[in-house]
Amino acid sequence: MLLVLLASFIGSFGAVFLKMGSAKLRHGFRHFVDIRLAAGVGMYLLSTCFFIVAIKNGELTVLYPLVSLGYVWTLLWSRLFFKEPFTRYKFLGLFLILVGVSFIGLGTR
């Protein structure tokens, strides 16, 4: 379970780096090769590796929903790095994600 949480954390940083790198794409696809884009892809790859190791011996129906916790991290990073606003709908969505993940976790008992 900890590996999946780590994977979601790393994957959320991958999204941040992809967003940062995507700013260069405004100048055309010739700037497609960018260190930030490469870092984002690399973080997604690393995240996937952790996830594969985690699901090897765990229940997929329990572990896979934990990946959605990446949305929680992404909300925090988008506020911190891009000054995106928190809204009540974003908090409601995060609340529903956390409730859903909790119910799925309880389903194993």
Phi and psi restraints in degrees (value plus and minus 20) as a CYANA .aco file:
   2 LEU   PHI     -83.9   -43.9
   2 LEU   PSI     -55.3   -15.3
   3 LEU   PHI     -85.8   -45.8
   3 LEU   PSI     -57.1   -17.1
   4 VAL   PHI     -88.7   -48.7
   4 VAL   PSI     -59.8   -19.8
   5 LEU   PHI     -82.9   -42.9
   5 LEU   PSI     -61.8   -21.8
   6 LEU   PHI     -83.3   -43.3
   6 LEU   PSI     -60.8   -20.8
   7 ALA   PHI     -82.3   -42.3
   7 ALA   PSI     -61.4   -21.4
   8 SER   PHI     -88.0   -48.0
   8 SER   PSI     -55.4   -15.4
   9 PHE   PHI     -85.6   -45.6
   9 PHE   PSI     -68.1   -28.1
  10 ILE   PHI     -85.2   -45.2
  10 ILE   PSI     -62.0   -22.0
  11 GLY   PHI     -81.3   -41.3
  11 GLY   PSI     -55.0   -15.0
  12 SER   PHI     -87.1   -47.1
  12 SER   PSI     -55.0   -15.0
  13 PHE   PHI     -89.1   -49.1
  13 PHE   PSI     -50.8   -10.8
  14 GLY   PHI     -79.4   -39.4
  14 GLY   PSI     -61.5   -21.5
  15 ALA   PHI     -83.6   -43.6
  15 ALA   PSI     -58.4   -18.4
  16 VAL   PHI     -82.2   -42.2
  16 VAL   PSI     -66.7   -26.7
  17 PHE   PHI     -88.0   -48.0
  17 PHE   PSI     -54.5   -14.5
  18 LEU   PHI     -84.2   -44.2
  18 LEU   PSI     -60.2   -20.2
  19 LYS   PHI     -84.1   -44.1
  19 LYS   PSI     -63.8   -23.8
  20 MET   PHI     -82.4   -42.4
  20 MET   PSI     -64.0   -24.0
  21 GLY   PHI     -90.7   -50.7
  21 GLY   PSI     -46.5    -6.5
  22 SER   PHI     -87.9   -47.9
  22 SER   PSI     -39.2     0.8
  23 ALA   PHI     -80.8   -40.8
  23 ALA   PSI     -51.6   -11.6
  24 LYS   PHI     -89.7   -49.7
  24 LYS   PSI     -42.3    -2.3
  25 LEU   PHI     -91.6   -51.6
  25 LEU   PSI     -32.2     7.8
  26 ARG   PHI     -84.2   -44.2
  26 ARG   PSI     -42.1    -2.1
  27 HIS   PHI    -113.3   -73.3
  27 HIS   PSI      -9.9    30.1
  28 GLY   PHI      86.5   126.5
  28 GLY   PSI     146.7   186.7
  29 PHE   PHI     -95.8   -55.8
  29 PHE   PSI     -25.3    14.7
  30 ARG   PHI     -88.6   -48.6
  30 ARG   PSI     -37.6     2.4
  31 HIS   PHI    -117.1   -77.1
  31 HIS   PSI       1.3    41.3
  32 PHE   PHI     -82.5   -42.5
  32 PHE   PSI     -53.8   -13.8
  33 VAL   PHI    -104.5   -64.5
  33 VAL   PSI      87.3   127.3
  34 ASP   PHI    -159.2  -119.2
  34 ASP   PSI     124.7   164.7
  35 ILE   PHI     -82.6   -42.6
  35 ILE   PSI     -55.3   -15.3
  36 ARG   PHI     -89.8   -49.8
  36 ARG   PSI     -61.2   -21.2
  37 LEU   PHI     -83.2   -43.2
  37 LEU   PSI     -62.3   -22.3
  38 ALA   PHI     -83.1   -43.1
  38 ALA   PSI     -60.1   -20.1
  39 ALA   PHI     -84.3   -44.3
  39 ALA   PSI     -60.7   -20.7
  40 GLY   PHI     -82.7   -42.7
  40 GLY   PSI     -65.6   -25.6
  41 VAL   PHI     -83.9   -43.9
  41 VAL   PSI     -61.3   -21.3
  42 GLY   PHI     -82.4   -42.4
  42 GLY   PSI     -59.8   -19.8
  43 MET   PHI     -88.3   -48.3
  43 MET   PSI     -57.4   -17.4
  44 TYR   PHI     -84.0   -44.0
  44 TYR   PSI     -59.6   -19.6
  45 LEU   PHI     -83.9   -43.9
  45 LEU   PSI     -66.4   -26.4
  46 LEU   PHI     -81.3   -41.3
  46 LEU   PSI     -62.2   -22.2
  47 SER   PHI     -78.8   -38.8
  47 SER   PSI     -63.4   -23.4
  48 THR   PHI     -83.0   -43.0
  48 THR   PSI     -59.3   -19.3
  49 CYS   PHI     -81.6   -41.6
  49 CYS   PSI     -64.7   -24.7
  50 PHE   PHI     -82.5   -42.5
  50 PHE   PSI     -60.1   -20.1
  51 PHE   PHI     -84.2   -44.2
  51 PHE   PSI     -62.6   -22.6
  52 ILE   PHI     -81.3   -41.3
  52 ILE   PSI     -64.1   -24.1
  53 VAL   PHI     -82.7   -42.7
  53 VAL   PSI     -59.4   -19.4
  54 ALA   PHI     -87.1   -47.1
  54 ALA   PSI     -62.4   -22.4
  55 ILE   PHI     -99.0   -59.0
  55 ILE   PSI     -29.9    10.1
  56 LYS   PHI     -75.8   -35.8
  56 LYS   PSI     -62.4   -22.4
  57 ASN   PHI    -137.4   -97.4
  57 ASN   PSI     -14.1    25.9
  58 GLY   PHI    -131.0   -91.0
  58 GLY   PSI     156.5   196.5
  59 GLU   PHI    -104.4   -64.4
  59 GLU   PSI     101.0   141.0
  60 LEU   PHI     -81.4   -41.4
  60 LEU   PSI     -57.5   -17.5
  61 THR   PHI     -87.3   -47.3
  61 THR   PSI     -39.7     0.3
  62 VAL   PHI    -114.5   -74.5
  62 VAL   PSI     -63.7   -23.7
  63 LEU   PHI     -96.1   -56.1
  63 LEU   PSI     -58.1   -18.1
  64 TYR   PHI     -82.2   -42.2
  64 TYR   PSI     -61.8   -21.8
  65 PRO   PHI     -80.4   -40.4
  65 PRO   PSI     -44.5    -4.5
  66 LEU   PHI     -84.9   -44.9
  66 LEU   PSI     -42.7    -2.7
  67 VAL   PHI     -80.8   -40.8
  67 VAL   PSI     -50.7   -10.7
  68 SER   PHI     -84.3   -44.3
  68 SER   PSI     -34.0     6.0
  69 LEU   PHI     -86.7   -46.7
  69 LEU   PSI     -34.5     5.5
  70 GLY   PHI     -78.5   -38.5
  70 GLY   PSI     -47.8    -7.8
  71 TYR   PHI     -85.2   -45.2
  71 TYR   PSI     -53.8   -13.8
  72 VAL   PHI     -84.8   -44.8
  72 VAL   PSI     -69.5   -29.5
  73 TRP   PHI     -80.9   -40.9
  73 TRP   PSI     -63.2   -23.2
  74 THR   PHI     -82.7   -42.7
  74 THR   PSI     -57.2   -17.2
  75 LEU   PHI     -80.3   -40.3
  75 LEU   PSI     -63.7   -23.7
  76 LEU   PHI     -85.8   -45.8
  76 LEU   PSI     -65.1   -25.1
  77 TRP   PHI     -87.2   -47.2
  77 TRP   PSI     -57.5   -17.5
  78 SER   PHI     -86.0   -46.0
  78 SER   PSI     -53.7   -13.7
  79 ARG   PHI     -90.0   -50.0
  79 ARG   PSI     -65.4   -25.4
  80 LEU   PHI     -88.2   -48.2
  80 LEU   PSI     -67.7   -27.7
  81 PHE   PHI    -111.0   -71.0
  81 PHE   PSI     -50.4   -10.4
  82 PHE   PHI    -138.5   -98.5
  82 PHE   PSI     -18.1    21.9
  83 LYS   PHI      37.5    77.5
  83 LYS   PSI      11.6    51.6
  84 GLU   PHI     -93.6   -53.6
  84 GLU   PSI     121.8   161.8
  85 PRO   PHI     -95.9   -55.9
  85 PRO   PSI     129.4   169.4
  86 PHE   PHI    -102.8   -62.8
  86 PHE   PSI     117.0   157.0
  87 THR   PHI    -147.9  -107.9
  87 THR   PSI     144.3   184.3
  88 ARG   PHI     -86.6   -46.6
  88 ARG   PSI     -51.1   -11.1
  89 TYR   PHI     -90.2   -50.2
  89 TYR   PSI     -55.1   -15.1
  90 LYS   PHI     -85.7   -45.7
  90 LYS   PSI     -63.1   -23.1
  91 PHE   PHI     -85.8   -45.8
  91 PHE   PSI     -58.2   -18.2
  92 LEU   PHI     -82.8   -42.8
  92 LEU   PSI     -64.1   -24.1
  93 GLY   PHI     -81.0   -41.0
  93 GLY   PSI     -63.9   -23.9
  94 LEU   PHI     -84.6   -44.6
  94 LEU   PSI     -59.8   -19.8
  95 PHE   PHI     -79.7   -39.7
  95 PHE   PSI     -65.1   -25.1
  96 LEU   PHI     -84.7   -44.7
  96 LEU   PSI     -57.9   -17.9
  97 ILE   PHI     -81.5   -41.5
  97 ILE   PSI     -67.4   -27.4
  98 LEU   PHI     -84.4   -44.4
  98 LEU   PSI     -58.8   -18.8
  99 VAL   PHI     -84.6   -44.6
  99 VAL   PSI     -64.7   -24.7
 100 GLY   PHI     -82.7   -42.7
 100 GLY   PSI     -64.0   -24.0
 101 VAL   PHI     -83.1   -43.1
 101 VAL   PSI     -58.7   -18.7
 102 SER   PHI     -83.5   -43.5
 102 SER   PSI     -64.7   -24.7
 103 PHE   PHI     -83.1   -43.1
 103 PHE   PSI     -59.3   -19.3
 104 ILE   PHI     -85.3   -45.3
 104 ILE   PSI     -61.3   -21.3
 105 GLY   PHI     -82.0   -42.0
 105 GLY   PSI     -57.3   -17.3
 106 LEU   PHI     -89.6   -49.6
 106 LEU   PSI     -42.5    -2.5
 107 GLY   PHI     -88.1   -48.1
 107 GLY   PSI     -29.8    10.2
 108 THR   PHI    -109.3   -69.3
 108 THR   PSI     -27.6    12.4
